[in-house]
């Protein structure tokens, strides 16, 4: 683990070293200063300011409504709490799909207006020319294959992708294409573990899995899901490392009780 201790700041080079040394990459999402600060101080390698904030922060059913301005706003807050972890930002729906020039400008805007270290785009060979254009300008890009939430209306559901031979082959080819286009890593979401293993072994760049088994070079979860805050969301791939919803409910209930019964504030808590 001496490789990790050398990282004062995690970068694309750091992530590549972790893969090369067979050390798993630990990643989580954050959308605010306090959460990001806790994750960073806990030693997380990568923080994704995910467009999942549309779901867990804004209460939308999909990731589609979140805007560039909102992503930048949340990224600024997150970065204030981060000293070591690499911060990657999801480019939101329709910020890069129209054409490569607009995608290039929007990616540049994220790195110009925030201290983030990279952007993330969903898609395979169709988006590869855009990734190439962005990376050639010096902006690191993380790819995203498998289940792609921004394409949910195309897929029609959040079910596992690549369960048939044709789509499996397509995703494997797309992963190599993204690497060739200059992506420094690829997220693999909700695909069979064996396929993720084959992709990971075929790439020189790291893979980050979510619902893609244990063979990827790293793992990412949505932090409110992992902490048991989002109690209505219980997919198979999420492990609840805490049950904060119940703990918060317990704390708030006790606070309400103390206020109603005039037990708070006490004399020692008053001026």
Buried (B, 14 or more C-beta within 10 A) or exposed (E): EEEBEEBEEBBBEBBBBBBEEEBBBBBBBBBBBEBBBBBBEEEBBBBBBBBBBBBBBEEBEBBBBBBBEBBBBBBBBBBEBBEBBBBBBBBBBEBBBEEBEBBBEBBBBBBEBBEBBBBBBBBBEEBBEBBBBBBEEEBBBBBBBBBBBBBBEEEEEBEBBBEEEEBBEBBBEBBBBBBEBBBBBBBBBBBBBEBBBBBBEEBEBBBBBBBBBEBBBBBBBBBBBBBBBBBEEEEEBBEBEEEBBEEEEEEEEEEEEEEEEEEBEEEEEEE
